[in-house]
Amino acid sequence: MEILHKTCLIFTIIGAINWGLIGFFDFNLVTTLFDETSMIVKIIYDLIGICGIVNIALLFNHYTHDPIK
């Protein structure tokens, strides 16, 4: 399960970097690497969104564990 969490964190970081590039430089890395109308772009965005949801679950899971144990 730890591998899944780390993989999702990496994808979320990549998504955040892409949004930073869009915000600062009006440059979308995903659509630059792949054709904007490609199904791959939609799959990448879906995957990053799912990983973000997994990371939200990790945030709340963190607060349910006792840090002493």
C-alpha positions as CSV (number, residue, x, y, z in Angstrom):
1,M,0.0,0.0,0.0
2,E,2.9,2.3,0.6
3,I,4.0,2.0,-3.0
4,L,0.5,3.1,-4.1
5,H,0.7,6.1,-1.8
6,K,4.1,7.2,-3.0
7,T,3.1,6.7,-6.6
8,C,0.0,8.8,-6.1
9,L,2.1,11.5,-4.4
10,I,4.5,11.6,-7.3
11,F,1.6,12.0,-9.8
12,T,0.1,14.7,-7.6
13,I,3.4,16.6,-7.5
14,I,3.7,16.3,-11.3
15,G,0.2,17.7,-11.6
16,A,1.0,20.6,-9.3
17,I,4.1,21.4,-11.3
18,N,2.0,21.4,-14.5
19,W,-0.5,23.8,-12.9
20,G,2.4,26.0,-11.8
21,L,3.7,26.1,-15.4
22,I,0.2,27.0,-16.6
23,G,-0.2,29.7,-14.0
24,F,3.2,31.3,-14.4
25,F,4.1,30.8,-18.0
26,D,0.8,29.8,-19.7
27,F,2.6,26.5,-20.7
28,N,0.8,23.2,-20.4
29,L,3.4,20.4,-20.3
30,V,0.9,17.6,-20.8
31,T,-0.6,19.0,-23.9
32,T,2.8,19.9,-25.2
33,L,4.0,16.3,-24.9
34,F,0.8,14.8,-26.3
35,D,-1.8,16.1,-28.8
36,E,-4.4,18.2,-26.9
37,T,-7.2,16.2,-28.4
38,S,-5.5,12.9,-27.6
39,M,-7.2,10.4,-25.2
40,I,-3.9,10.0,-23.4
41,V,-4.2,13.6,-22.1
42,K,-7.6,12.8,-20.6
43,I,-6.3,9.6,-19.0
44,I,-3.3,11.5,-17.5
45,Y,-5.7,14.2,-16.1
46,D,-8.0,11.5,-14.7
47,L,-5.1,9.6,-13.2
48,I,-3.7,12.7,-11.5
49,G,-7.2,13.5,-10.2
50,I,-7.6,10.0,-8.7
51,C,-4.2,10.3,-7.1
52,G,-5.2,13.6,-5.5
53,I,-8.2,11.9,-4.0
54,V,-6.0,9.2,-2.6
55,N,-3.8,11.8,-1.1
56,I,-6.8,13.4,0.6
57,A,-7.6,10.0,2.1
58,L,-4.0,9.8,3.3
59,L,-4.3,13.2,5.0
60,F,-7.3,12.1,7.0
61,N,-5.8,8.6,7.7
62,H,-2.7,10.3,9.2
63,Y,-4.8,12.0,11.9
64,T,-6.5,8.7,12.9
65,H,-3.2,7.0,13.9
66,D,-1.7,7.3,17.3
67,P,1.8,8.8,16.9
68,I,3.1,7.1,20.0
69,K,2.7,3.6,18.7
